[in-house]
Amino acid sequence: MKVALAQLNYHIGNFEYNTQKIIEYIGIARKSGADIVVFAELAICGYPPRDFLEFDEFITLCETAAQEIAKHCVGIAAVVGLPIKNEVLAGKDLYNAAYFMADGAVKAVTKKALLPTYDVFDEYRYFEPNTAFKSIVYKGKRIALTICEDLWNINDNPLYVSCPMDELMKESPDLMINIAASPFNYQHDENRIKILSDNAKKYKLPLFYVNQVGAQTEIIFDGGSLLFDEEGELKAEMKYFEEDLQVFDIDEVQNVKSKYPAAPREMDIAQIHDALILGIQDYFRKSGFTKAVLGLSGGIDSAVVCALACRALGAENVMAVLMPSKYSSDHSIKDALGLVNAIGCKHEIIGIAPAADAFDQVMAKPFEGLAFNLTEENIQARCRGIILMAMSNKFGYILLNTSNKSECAVGYGTLYGDMCGAIGVIGDVYKTQIFQLALYINRDGEIIPENTIVKPPSAELRPEQKDSDSLPDYDILDQILFQHIELRKGSKAIIALGFDEALVQRVLKMVNLAEFKRYQTPPILRVSPKAFGMGRRMPIVGKYMA
């Protein structure tokens, strides 16, 4: 029996698009000789649908689409994920489910048992956990079909009290199929492979795993669908950040590797680069937008975002706005123009000095006798924000935010100024990683000017300003932030690692006090194990200082 894994990019709530894509790939799989084609978790509606699931019409449209898809399952079977109604009054109203379709109809239903409610996941908000398990028999093979998290309760610290595969093994299945919507972070692919390999090894069964690909606002799915033999050896690894379909014969799993060799595993920074490009592309494509605008300062953050946007959307669709202040150095404009000339995007130069001077005059009376301070710096940043939003409104551009994760963490940014935008491109990328990204972008030739990469970072809102005037050295700051944010360590644990006590206390206080700013930032493309946004939920007025 041959199994096709269809790794596709879905659009949440776009039933016509998703349905036609699934039907198209059923036809492709059939022509490729597949007996079964497997699609991702909640493929029909896209993942995560969130509170769309609270609308009865949404669930009805899912079922209507499923019935249409089933009609095309003639001469081939399909596994397709969707939400379905819970017919029992007690409990949640829905199940996260998969239909097994064959002979033009739905032949079996599998429901998800383990519902993740952590980080970016919130499935128990909507779904009832399954408690009854039954395998599916097709063409003489007994299939243990599970949905994503159902295979993740296999470690030294189990998150759940039950394990679906333990129940399914009572029926002696011949193979496992797992459909998933497993989000990307730069550490997750190796962890995912380990978890799935452990399942194949534990249950002594080949495992066919299909993942979604594509970005849904801030969450990025990397694909990388997998095949393991009954010893847990990885036999095939499908494309990352691209749609893909491959067909495997379950009787030839041991020989698959020679037929489908896996590409060399990319380093973390390359994965982050590819994920951000996909995130930008899908945010624009799925929202119906085509053109982007951003402020280009001559600094490394905006240079990296500009380069990524040009790669994702085409340089002709990117407008870079240079907005020098009275404190901007000549090399900042030169560096920004160097990038523009190298990459070929459109640009405008709009100085902010007249606008800032006008605000100084407007506020002269209430500010009389008071010294220049952060207030005037923020006014300049907000002048830039007004200019960028004016360009967005007038020409239909979508504004890209260029704040990095280090800045977001400690609040080093101006609300309604440099923190404005529709999507945060690098808000989950630390400053030290930004330098790595710049070098990676330049791997085949200089795009980002060398001076942009090597010069000391500066907001240029006062004479001779440097980031280091307000922040610890980024090499140290990012290490402390990583320990606190990604690894969730408090001050005592971080100090015990050898970091200066006063510095740790200062940094963690800055992180906590900046929470109100992060509540007002745009959605941030998620590339790390713990991103700001829906994956990290902190109170604004909390007293606790970790």
C-alpha positions as CSV (number, residue, x, y, z in Angstrom):
1,M,0.0,0.0,0.0
2,K,1.3,3.5,-0.9
3,V,0.8,6.5,1.3
4,A,1.1,10.1,0.0
5,L,2.0,12.9,2.4
6,A,0.5,16.2,1.2
7,Q,2.2,19.1,2.9
8,L,0.2,22.2,2.0
9,N,-0.2,25.8,2.9
10,Y,-3.8,26.5,4.0
11,H,-5.6,29.8,4.6
12,I,-7.7,30.0,7.7
13,G,-11.4,30.3,6.9
14,N,-10.9,30.3,3.2
15,F,-13.0,27.2,2.5
16,E,-13.1,27.5,-1.2
17,Y,-9.3,27.8,-1.5
18,N,-8.6,25.0,1.0
19,T,-11.1,22.7,-0.5
20,Q,-9.9,23.1,-4.1
21,K,-6.3,22.7,-3.0
22,I,-7.1,19.4,-1.2
23,I,-9.1,18.1,-4.1
24,E,-6.3,19.1,-6.5
25,Y,-3.7,17.1,-4.4
26,I,-6.0,14.1,-4.1
27,G,-5.9,14.0,-7.9
28,I,-2.1,14.4,-8.0
29,A,-1.7,11.6,-5.4
30,R,-4.0,9.3,-7.3
31,K,-2.0,9.9,-10.5
32,S,1.2,9.1,-8.5
33,G,-0.2,5.7,-7.6
34,A,-1.1,6.4,-3.9
35,D,-3.7,4.4,-2.1
36,I,-4.0,7.0,0.7
37,V,-3.2,10.7,0.7
38,V,-2.8,12.4,4.1
39,F,-3.5,16.1,4.8
40,A,-2.7,18.1,7.9
41,E,-4.5,18.8,11.1
42,L,-7.6,21.1,10.6
43,A,-6.7,21.3,7.0
44,I,-10.2,22.2,5.9
45,C,-10.4,25.3,8.0
46,G,-6.7,26.1,8.6
47,Y,-4.9,26.2,11.9
48,P,-5.4,27.9,14.3
49,P,-8.9,29.0,13.6
50,R,-9.3,30.4,17.2
51,D,-12.7,32.0,17.9
52,F,-13.9,31.3,14.4
53,L,-14.7,28.0,16.0
54,E,-17.4,29.7,18.1
55,F,-19.5,30.3,15.0
56,D,-22.0,27.5,14.1
57,E,-21.8,28.6,10.4
58,F,-18.0,28.1,10.5
59,I,-18.4,24.5,11.6
60,T,-21.2,23.9,9.0
61,L,-18.9,25.2,6.3
62,C,-16.2,22.8,7.4
63,E,-18.6,19.9,7.2
64,T,-19.9,21.0,3.8
65,A,-16.4,21.2,2.5
66,A,-15.5,17.8,3.9
67,Q,-18.5,16.2,2.1
68,E,-17.4,17.8,-1.2
69,I,-13.9,16.5,-0.7
70,A,-15.1,13.0,0.0
71,K,-16.8,12.8,-3.4
72,H,-13.4,13.0,-5.0
73,C,-12.0,10.1,-2.9
74,V,-12.7,7.4,-5.5
75,G,-9.9,5.0,-6.3
76,I,-8.0,6.6,-3.4
77,A,-8.5,7.3,0.3
78,A,-7.8,10.5,2.1
79,V,-7.2,11.6,5.7
80,V,-8.3,15.2,6.3
81,G,-8.4,17.2,9.5
82,L,-11.4,19.4,10.5
83,P,-13.4,20.5,13.6
84,I,-16.6,18.5,14.1
85,K,-19.6,18.9,16.5
86,N,-19.8,17.0,19.8
87,E,-23.2,15.4,19.8
88,V,-23.1,14.9,23.5
89,L,-24.4,17.8,25.5
90,A,-21.9,17.5,28.3
91,G,-18.4,18.8,27.6
92,K,-17.1,21.2,24.9
93,D,-19.1,21.6,21.8
94,L,-16.4,20.4,19.3
95,Y,-13.8,17.8,18.6
96,N,-10.5,18.3,16.7
97,A,-11.0,15.5,14.3
98,A,-9.9,13.7,11.2
99,Y,-12.1,12.1,8.6
100,F,-11.0,9.0,6.8
101,M,-12.6,9.2,3.3
102,A,-12.9,6.5,0.7
103,D,-15.3,5.3,-2.0
104,G,-16.8,8.8,-2.2
105,A,-17.8,9.0,1.5
106,V,-16.6,9.5,5.1
107,K,-15.8,6.0,6.4
108,A,-14.3,6.7,9.8
109,V,-13.7,9.5,12.3
110,T,-10.7,9.9,14.6
111,K,-10.8,12.5,17.4
112,K,-7.9,14.2,19.1
113,A,-7.3,13.1,22.7
114,L,-4.5,15.3,24.0
115,L,-5.3,19.0,23.7
116,P,-2.3,21.3,24.1
117,T,-3.0,24.4,26.2
118,Y,0.4,26.0,26.5
119,D,2.6,28.5,24.7
120,V,0.7,29.4,21.4
121,F,-1.8,26.6,21.8
122,D,-5.3,27.0,23.4
123,E,-7.1,23.9,22.2
124,Y,-9.0,23.1,25.4
125,R,-10.7,26.4,25.0
126,Y,-12.7,24.9,22.1
127,F,-12.4,21.1,22.0
128,E,-13.5,18.1,24.0
129,P,-10.7,15.4,24.5
130,N,-11.4,12.0,22.9
131,T,-11.6,9.0,25.2
132,A,-12.5,6.2,22.7
133,F,-9.9,4.8,20.4
134,K,-10.3,2.6,17.3
135,S,-8.0,1.9,14.4
136,I,-8.9,2.0,10.8
137,V,-8.7,-0.9,8.4
138,Y,-8.0,-0.2,4.7
139,K,-6.8,-2.5,2.0
140,G,-5.8,-5.1,4.5
141,K,-3.8,-2.8,6.7
142,R,-4.8,-1.6,10.2
143,I,-3.9,2.1,10.7
144,A,-3.4,3.8,14.0
145,L,-4.4,7.4,13.1
146,T,-3.6,10.1,15.6
147,I,-3.6,13.9,15.6
148,C,-0.4,16.0,16.4
149,E,-0.2,16.2,20.2
150,D,-1.5,12.6,20.6
151,L,2.1,11.4,20.0
152,W,3.8,14.0,22.3
153,N,3.2,12.3,25.6
154,I,6.3,10.2,25.4
155,N,9.0,11.7,27.7
156,D,10.3,11.7,31.2
157,N,7.9,14.4,32.3
158,P,4.5,13.5,30.7
159,L,2.1,16.3,30.4
160,Y,-1.0,14.1,30.1
161,V,-2.3,11.1,32.1
162,S,-3.2,9.0,29.1
163,C,-1.5,8.0,25.8
164,P,-3.6,7.3,22.8
165,M,-1.2,5.0,21.1
166,D,-1.2,2.7,24.2
167,E,-4.9,2.2,23.6
168,L,-4.6,1.8,19.8
169,M,-1.9,-0.8,20.2
170,K,-4.5,-3.2,21.7
171,E,-5.8,-3.6,18.1
172,S,-2.3,-4.5,16.7
173,P,-2.0,-1.9,14.0
174,D,0.4,-2.2,11.1
175,L,1.4,1.5,10.8
176,M,0.9,4.9,12.4
177,I,-0.3,8.0,10.7
178,N,-0.1,11.4,12.5
179,I,-1.5,14.6,11.1
180,A,-0.2,17.8,12.6
181,A,-0.1,21.6,12.7
182,S,3.3,21.9,14.4
183,P,4.6,25.5,14.5
184,F,8.1,26.4,13.7
185,N,10.8,27.6,16.1
186,Y,14.5,27.3,15.4
187,Q,14.8,24.5,18.0
188,H,11.7,22.6,17.2
189,D,12.6,20.5,14.2
190,E,15.2,18.4,16.0
191,N,12.8,18.0,19.0
192,R,10.0,16.9,16.7
193,I,12.2,14.3,15.0
194,K,13.2,12.9,18.4
195,I,9.6,12.7,19.7
196,L,8.3,11.0,16.6
197,S,11.3,8.6,16.4
198,D,10.7,7.6,20.0
199,N,7.1,6.7,19.1
200,A,8.1,4.5,16.1
201,K,10.8,2.8,18.2
202,K,8.4,2.3,21.2
203,Y,5.6,0.8,19.2
204,K,7.7,-1.0,16.6
205,L,5.7,0.5,13.8
206,P,6.5,2.7,10.8
207,L,5.2,6.2,11.3
208,F,3.9,8.6,8.5
209,Y,3.8,12.2,9.7
210,V,2.5,15.2,7.8
211,N,2.8,18.8,8.9
212,Q,1.2,22.0,7.7
213,V,3.4,24.6,6.0
214,G,2.9,28.4,5.7
215,A,2.3,31.3,8.1
216,Q,-0.9,32.2,9.8
217,T,-0.3,35.8,11.1
218,E,2.5,35.4,13.7
219,I,2.6,31.6,13.7
220,I,4.8,29.9,11.0
221,F,4.6,26.3,10.1
222,D,7.7,24.8,8.5
223,G,6.5,21.6,7.0
224,G,9.3,19.0,7.2
225,S,6.9,16.0,7.1
226,L,8.6,12.8,8.0
227,L,8.7,9.0,7.6
228,F,10.2,6.6,10.2
229,D,10.7,2.9,10.1
230,E,9.7,0.6,12.9
231,E,13.2,1.0,14.5
232,G,12.7,4.7,14.8
233,E,15.2,5.6,12.0
234,L,14.3,8.6,10.0
235,K,13.8,7.4,6.4
236,A,12.5,10.5,4.6
237,E,12.3,14.3,5.4
238,M,10.2,16.5,3.2
239,K,10.9,20.1,2.2
240,Y,10.9,22.9,4.8
241,F,9.0,26.1,4.2
242,E,7.6,24.8,0.9
243,E,4.6,22.8,-0.2
244,D,5.5,19.2,-1.0
245,L,4.0,15.8,-1.8
246,Q,5.8,12.5,-1.7
247,V,4.5,9.0,-2.0
248,F,5.9,6.1,0.0
249,D,5.3,2.3,-0.2
250,I,4.8,1.0,3.3
251,D,6.3,-2.4,2.2
252,E,9.5,-0.6,1.2
253,V,10.1,1.7,4.1
254,Q,13.5,0.3,4.8
255,N,14.6,1.3,1.3
256,V,13.1,4.8,1.3
257,K,16.2,6.7,2.2
258,S,18.0,5.9,-1.0
259,K,15.0,7.1,-3.0
260,Y,14.2,10.2,-1.0
261,P,17.5,11.5,0.6
262,A,17.0,14.3,3.1
263,A,18.5,17.6,2.3
264,P,21.3,18.7,4.7
265,R,19.9,20.2,7.9
266,E,20.0,24.0,7.8
267,M,21.7,26.0,10.6
268,D,19.4,27.9,13.0
269,I,20.0,31.3,11.4
270,A,19.2,30.0,7.9
271,Q,16.0,28.5,9.2
272,I,15.1,31.9,10.9
273,H,15.8,33.6,7.6
274,D,13.6,31.3,5.6
275,A,10.8,31.4,8.2
276,L,10.7,35.2,8.3
277,I,10.5,35.4,4.5
278,L,7.6,32.9,4.5
279,G,6.0,34.9,7.4
280,I,6.1,38.1,5.4
281,Q,4.9,36.5,2.2
282,D,1.9,34.8,3.7
283,Y,0.9,37.8,5.9
284,F,0.7,39.9,2.7
285,R,-0.8,37.2,0.4
286,K,-3.4,36.0,2.8
287,S,-4.4,39.5,3.8
288,G,-4.7,40.6,0.1
289,F,-1.8,43.1,0.3
290,T,1.2,43.5,-2.1
291,K,3.3,46.5,-1.1
292,A,5.3,47.3,2.1
293,V,6.8,50.4,3.6
294,L,9.4,50.7,6.4
295,G,11.6,53.3,7.9
296,L,15.2,52.8,6.8
297,S,17.6,54.4,9.2
298,G,21.0,53.2,8.0
299,G,21.1,50.8,11.1
300,I,21.2,47.1,11.0
301,D,17.6,46.3,12.1
302,S,15.9,48.2,9.4
303,A,18.4,47.0,6.8
304,V,17.7,43.4,7.7
305,V,14.0,43.9,7.5
306,C,14.3,45.7,4.2
307,A,16.4,42.9,2.7
308,L,13.9,40.3,4.0
309,A,10.9,42.2,2.6
310,C,12.5,42.6,-0.8
311,R,13.2,38.9,-0.9
312,A,9.7,38.1,0.2
313,L,7.7,40.6,-1.9
314,G,10.0,41.7,-4.6
315,A,12.1,44.9,-4.4
316,E,9.7,46.8,-6.6
317,N,7.0,46.3,-3.9
318,V,9.0,47.7,-1.0
319,M,9.2,51.5,-0.2
320,A,12.1,52.4,2.2
321,V,11.7,55.9,3.8
322,L,14.8,57.6,5.0
323,M,13.9,60.0,7.8
324,P,17.1,61.7,9.0
325,S,16.9,63.9,12.2
326,K,19.1,66.9,13.0
327,Y,21.3,64.4,14.9
328,S,21.6,61.9,12.1
329,S,25.2,61.3,10.8
330,D,26.1,61.6,7.2
331,H,27.0,57.9,7.1
332,S,23.5,56.8,8.2
333,I,22.0,58.3,5.0
334,K,24.9,56.9,3.0
335,D,24.5,53.4,4.4
336,A,20.8,53.5,3.8
337,L,21.2,54.6,0.2
338,G,23.9,51.9,-0.2
339,L,21.3,49.2,0.7
340,V,18.7,50.8,-1.5
341,N,21.1,50.8,-4.5
342,A,22.2,47.3,-3.9
343,I,18.7,45.8,-3.5
344,G,16.8,48.0,-5.9
345,C,13.8,49.0,-3.8
346,K,12.0,52.3,-4.0
347,H,12.9,55.0,-1.5
348,E,12.1,58.5,-0.3
349,I,14.1,60.9,1.9
350,I,11.9,62.9,4.3
351,G,13.7,64.8,7.0
352,I,11.9,65.1,10.3
353,A,13.6,68.2,11.6
354,P,10.8,70.6,10.5
355,A,8.1,68.4,12.1
356,A,10.1,68.1,15.4
357,D,10.8,71.8,15.4
358,A,7.1,72.5,15.0
359,F,6.3,70.3,18.0
360,D,9.0,72.1,20.0
361,Q,7.2,75.4,19.2
362,V,3.8,74.0,20.0
363,M,5.0,72.7,23.4
364,A,7.2,75.7,24.2
365,K,4.9,77.1,26.8
366,P,4.1,74.0,28.8
367,F,7.7,72.9,28.6
368,E,9.2,76.3,29.4
369,G,12.3,76.1,31.5
370,L,12.6,72.3,31.2
371,A,15.6,70.6,29.8
372,F,15.7,68.5,26.6
373,N,15.2,64.9,27.6
374,L,13.5,61.6,26.6
375,T,10.3,63.5,25.8
376,E,11.9,65.3,22.8
377,E,13.6,62.1,21.7
378,N,10.2,60.4,21.6
379,I,8.6,63.3,19.7
380,Q,11.2,62.7,16.9
381,A,10.4,59.0,16.9
382,R,6.7,59.7,16.7
383,C,7.3,62.2,13.8
384,R,8.7,59.2,12.0
385,G,5.8,57.1,12.9
386,I,3.4,59.7,11.5
387,I,5.3,60.0,8.2
388,L,5.3,56.2,7.8
389,M,1.6,55.9,8.5
390,A,0.9,58.8,6.1
391,M,2.7,56.8,3.4
392,S,0.8,53.7,4.3
393,N,-2.6,55.5,4.2
394,K,-1.9,57.5,1.0
395,F,-0.4,54.7,-1.1
396,G,-1.8,51.5,0.4
397,Y,1.5,50.3,1.8
398,I,1.5,48.0,4.8
399,L,4.0,49.2,7.5
400,L,6.6,46.7,8.6
401,N,7.9,47.1,12.2
402,T,11.7,46.9,12.6
403,S,12.1,46.5,16.4
404,N,14.2,43.5,17.5
405,K,13.5,41.2,20.4
406,S,16.2,42.8,22.7
407,E,14.5,46.1,22.3
408,C,11.0,44.7,22.8
409,A,12.1,42.9,25.9
410,V,13.5,45.9,27.8
411,G,11.1,48.5,26.3
412,Y,13.8,50.3,24.3
413,G,11.4,51.8,21.8
414,T,8.8,54.5,21.4
415,L,5.1,53.7,21.4
416,Y,3.3,55.2,18.4
417,G,6.8,55.9,17.0
418,D,9.3,53.2,16.0
419,M,7.0,50.5,17.6
420,C,4.2,51.1,15.2
421,G,3.5,48.8,12.3
422,A,1.2,46.0,11.0
423,I,3.5,43.1,11.5
424,G,6.7,42.8,13.6
425,V,9.2,41.1,11.3
426,I,12.2,40.7,13.7
427,G,10.5,41.1,17.1
428,D,11.4,37.6,18.0
429,V,15.1,37.9,16.9
430,Y,17.6,39.1,19.4
431,K,20.1,41.8,18.5
432,T,23.0,39.4,18.4
433,Q,21.0,37.2,16.0
434,I,20.3,40.2,13.9
435,F,24.1,40.5,13.2
436,Q,24.1,36.8,12.2
437,L,21.1,37.4,9.9
438,A,22.9,40.3,8.2
439,L,25.9,38.2,7.5
440,Y,23.7,35.4,6.2
441,I,21.9,37.8,3.9
442,N,25.4,38.9,2.6
443,R,26.6,35.3,2.2
444,D,26.7,35.5,-1.6
445,G,27.7,39.2,-1.9
446,E,27.3,42.5,-0.1
447,I,23.7,43.6,0.1
448,I,23.7,45.2,3.5
449,P,26.7,47.7,3.6
450,E,29.5,46.5,5.9
451,N,29.4,49.8,7.8
452,T,25.8,49.1,8.7
453,I,26.9,45.9,10.3
454,V,30.0,47.0,12.2
455,K,29.1,50.5,13.4
456,P,27.7,50.9,17.0
457,P,23.9,50.9,17.1
458,S,22.2,54.2,17.7
459,A,18.7,55.7,17.5
460,E,20.3,59.1,16.6
461,L,17.8,61.2,18.6
462,R,20.4,63.2,20.5
463,P,24.0,64.2,19.9
464,E,26.4,61.2,19.8
465,Q,23.7,58.8,21.0
466,K,24.6,55.1,21.3
467,D,22.4,52.2,22.4
468,S,25.1,51.4,24.9
469,D,24.3,54.7,26.7
470,S,20.9,53.1,27.8
471,L,21.5,49.4,27.6
472,P,24.0,46.8,28.6
473,D,26.2,45.4,25.9
474,Y,24.0,43.3,23.6
475,D,26.3,40.2,24.0
476,I,25.5,40.2,27.8
477,L,22.0,41.5,27.6
478,D,20.8,38.9,25.2
479,Q,22.3,36.1,27.3
480,I,20.3,37.3,30.3
481,L,17.2,37.8,28.3
482,F,17.4,34.3,26.8
483,Q,17.8,32.8,30.3
484,H,14.8,34.7,31.6
485,I,12.4,34.6,28.5
486,E,13.2,31.3,26.7
487,L,14.4,29.3,29.7
488,R,12.0,31.0,32.2
489,K,14.7,31.5,34.9
490,G,14.3,34.0,37.8
491,S,17.0,36.4,39.0
492,K,18.6,34.1,41.5
493,A,19.1,31.3,38.9
494,I,20.5,33.7,36.4
495,I,22.9,35.3,39.0
496,A,24.0,31.8,39.9
497,L,25.3,31.4,36.3
498,G,27.8,34.2,37.0
499,F,26.1,37.3,35.8
500,D,26.4,40.5,37.8
501,E,23.6,40.7,40.4
502,A,22.8,44.4,39.9
503,L,22.8,44.0,36.1
504,V,20.4,41.0,36.3
505,Q,18.0,42.9,38.6
506,R,18.1,45.9,36.4
507,V,17.4,43.9,33.2
508,L,14.6,41.9,34.7
509,K,13.0,45.0,36.1
510,M,13.1,46.6,32.6
511,V,11.5,43.5,31.1
512,N,8.6,43.6,33.6
513,L,8.0,47.3,33.4
514,A,7.9,47.2,29.6
515,E,4.9,44.8,29.5
516,F,2.5,47.6,28.9
517,K,4.4,48.5,25.7
518,R,4.3,44.9,24.4
519,Y,0.6,44.8,24.7
520,Q,0.4,47.6,22.1
521,T,2.9,46.2,19.6
522,P,1.9,44.6,16.3
523,P,1.8,40.8,16.0
524,I,5.4,39.4,15.9
525,L,6.5,36.6,13.6
526,R,7.4,33.7,15.9
527,V,10.7,32.0,15.3
528,S,11.9,31.2,18.9
529,P,10.7,28.7,21.5
530,K,9.2,31.6,23.5
531,A,8.0,34.6,21.6
532,F,6.3,37.8,22.8
533,G,2.6,37.8,22.0
534,M,0.2,34.9,22.5
535,G,3.0,32.6,23.6
536,R,4.0,34.7,26.6
537,R,1.1,36.1,28.7
538,M,2.1,38.3,31.6
539,P,0.1,40.8,33.7
540,I,0.8,44.4,33.1
541,V,0.3,45.5,36.7
542,G,1.9,42.5,38.4
543,K,4.3,43.1,41.3
544,Y,6.4,40.0,41.0
545,M,10.0,40.6,39.8
546,A,11.5,37.2,38.9
